[in-house]
Amino acid sequence: MVPYAVRTAEPEDLVELEWSGGAEHIDALARAVQRSYVDEMAVLVITAGRSGPAGTARTVAVGAVDLTKRPGAGELTMLSVRESWQSLGLGTILIAALEAQVRGHGLTRAVLAVEHDNPRAAALYHRLGYRRIGSELDGWPVGPNRSYATVSFLLERNLGN
Ligand SMILES: CC(C)(COP(=O)(O)OP(=O)(O)OC[C@H]1O[C@@H](n2cnc3c(N)ncnc32)[C@H](O)[C@@H]1OP(=O)(O)O)[C@@H](O)C(=O)NCCC(=O)NCCS
C-alpha cells in the first residue's frame, strides 16, 4: 500500500512531469497552470509516497480540465499516468477529481477527446459513463514547425445525475 494524494498542480511540479510528454506537452501544461490562476482551467496531479520534508512523494499522474473551451461543459485534457503506475486505478481517481472541478464550477457536462487508435483509454472512459457524441480533427505541436494531426472521438458524460 502506497499513500497517495490528489492536489492542484504547482509550477514546481512541471520539472518532474517530463515522463508525461515532450517539451511541447510541458509547455502546454505550463500554460494550463497559468490559466488555472484565472479559473479558466484546473490542473491536478496525483503524488504517491509520503509527502513532507523527509518524504518520498513523486508525481505519478497529471490531468487538466478546460472550463472555457466548450459552452456549458468542462473538457478533460492532458490525462496521463506514469507508465509503471498504470492500471492501478489512478486514472479513474484522476478523472473523478477533474469531474469534481467541472461540477464545482457549476457545469454539468464533462467532455473529452480520445484518439481513434487509443482503444484502451476509450474503454476506460466508456466504463466511467462517457458516450460518443462525434469526432473531430485533432492535433498538437510536436516540435519546431511540426504538428501531429489525428482524428479523435469526442465523448461526453452528463454529471447532473
Ligand atoms: C489512459 C490512462 C490515463 C488511464 O489511467 P490508468 O491509471 O491506467 O487507469 P485505471 O487504472 O483507472 O483504469 C485502467 C485499467 O485499470 C483497470 N483497473 C482500474 N481500477 C482497478 C483496480 N482497482 N484493480 C485492478 N484493475 C483496475 C481497469 O479495468 C483498466 O483496465 P486495462 O488495464 O485493461 O485498461 C493511462 O493509462 C495513460 O496515461 N495512458 C497513456 C496516455 C493516454 O493514453 N492518455 C489518454 C489520452 S485521451
The ligand as a Tripos MOL2 file, in Angstrom:
@<TRIPOS>MOLECULE
LIG
   48    50     1     0     0
SMALL
NO_CHARGES

@<TRIPOS>ATOM
      1 C1         -5.3690    6.2770  -20.1430 C.3       1 LIG1
      2 C2         -4.7710    6.4540  -18.7510 C.3       1 LIG1
      3 C3         -4.7920    7.9330  -18.3490 C.3       1 LIG1
      4 C4         -5.6340    5.6560  -17.7430 C.3       1 LIG1
      5 O1         -5.0090    5.6890  -16.4700 O.3       1 LIG1
      6 P1         -4.8850    4.3320  -15.5780 P.3       1 LIG1
      7 O2         -4.3500    4.7260  -14.2780 O.co2     1 LIG1
      8 O3         -4.1170    3.3180  -16.3450 O.co2     1 LIG1
      9 O4         -6.4220    3.9680  -15.4870 O.3       1 LIG1
     10 P2         -7.1260    2.9610  -14.4410 P.3       1 LIG1
     11 O5         -6.1140    2.1180  -13.7890 O.co2     1 LIG1
     12 O6         -8.0420    3.7690  -13.6050 O.co2     1 LIG1
     13 O7         -8.0250    2.0850  -15.3930 O.3       1 LIG1
     14 C5         -7.4320    1.4380  -16.4860 C.3       1 LIG1
     15 C6         -7.2930   -0.0500  -16.2800 C.3       1 LIG1
     16 O8         -7.0960   -0.4680  -14.9480 O.3       1 LIG1
     17 C7         -8.1590   -1.3490  -14.5490 C.3       1 LIG1
     18 N1         -8.4120   -1.0200  -13.1440 N.ar      1 LIG1
     19 C8         -8.9260    0.1260  -12.6510 C.ar      1 LIG1
     20 N2         -9.0030    0.0650  -11.3050 N.ar      1 LIG1
     21 C9         -8.5120   -1.1360  -10.9340 C.ar      1 LIG1
     22 C10        -8.3310   -1.7930   -9.6900 C.ar      1 LIG1
     23 N3         -8.6940   -1.2100   -8.5240 N.pl3     1 LIG1
     24 N4         -7.7750   -3.0280   -9.6700 N.ar      1 LIG1
     25 C11        -7.4160   -3.6190  -10.8310 C.ar      1 LIG1
     26 N5         -7.5770   -3.0680  -12.0480 N.ar      1 LIG1
     27 C12        -8.1250   -1.8300  -12.1060 C.ar      1 LIG1
     28 C13        -9.2500   -1.0210  -15.4850 C.3       1 LIG1
     29 O9        -10.1840   -2.0530  -15.6580 O.3       1 LIG1
     30 C14        -8.4630   -0.7660  -16.7700 C.3       1 LIG1
     31 O10        -8.0760   -1.9910  -17.3680 O.3       1 LIG1
     32 P3         -6.9160   -2.1160  -18.5160 P.3       1 LIG1
     33 O11        -5.5880   -2.0200  -17.8350 O.co2     1 LIG1
     34 O12        -7.1360   -3.4610  -19.1140 O.co2     1 LIG1
     35 O13        -7.1220   -0.9910  -19.4820 O.co2     1 LIG1
     36 C15        -3.3100    5.9090  -18.6610 C.3       1 LIG1
     37 O14        -3.3140    4.5460  -18.9740 O.3       1 LIG1
     38 C16        -2.3350    6.6320  -19.5700 C.2       1 LIG1
     39 O15        -1.7060    7.6010  -19.1590 O.2       1 LIG1
     40 N6         -2.1550    6.1380  -20.8120 N.am      1 LIG1
     41 C17        -1.1950    6.7380  -21.7390 C.3       1 LIG1
     42 C18        -1.6060    8.1270  -22.1940 C.3       1 LIG1
     43 C19        -3.0400    8.1790  -22.6670 C.2       1 LIG1
     44 O16        -3.4970    7.3200  -23.4350 O.2       1 LIG1
     45 N7         -3.7660    9.1990  -22.2020 N.am      1 LIG1
     46 C20        -5.1670    9.3870  -22.5400 C.3       1 LIG1
     47 C21        -5.3360   10.3230  -23.6800 C.3       1 LIG1
     48 S1         -7.0380   10.6000  -24.0410 S.3       1 LIG1
@<TRIPOS>BOND
     1     1     2 1
     2     2     3 1
     3     2     4 1
     4     2    36 1
     5     4     5 1
     6     5     6 1
     7     6     7 2
     8     6     8 1
     9     6     9 1
    10     9    10 1
    11    10    11 2
    12    10    12 1
    13    10    13 1
    14    13    14 1
    15    14    15 1
    16    15    16 1
    17    15    30 1
    18    16    17 1
    19    17    18 1
    20    17    28 1
    21    18    19 ar
    22    18    27 ar
    23    19    20 ar
    24    20    21 ar
    25    21    22 ar
    26    21    27 ar
    27    22    23 1
    28    22    24 ar
    29    24    25 ar
    30    25    26 ar
    31    26    27 ar
    32    28    29 1
    33    28    30 1
    34    30    31 1
    35    31    32 1
    36    32    33 2
    37    32    34 1
    38    32    35 1
    39    36    37 1
    40    36    38 1
    41    38    39 2
    42    38    40 1
    43    40    41 1
    44    41    42 1
    45    42    43 1
    46    43    44 2
    47    43    45 1
    48    45    46 1
    49    46    47 1
    50    47    48 1
@<TRIPOS>SUBSTRUCTURE
     1 LIG1         1 GROUP 0 **** ****
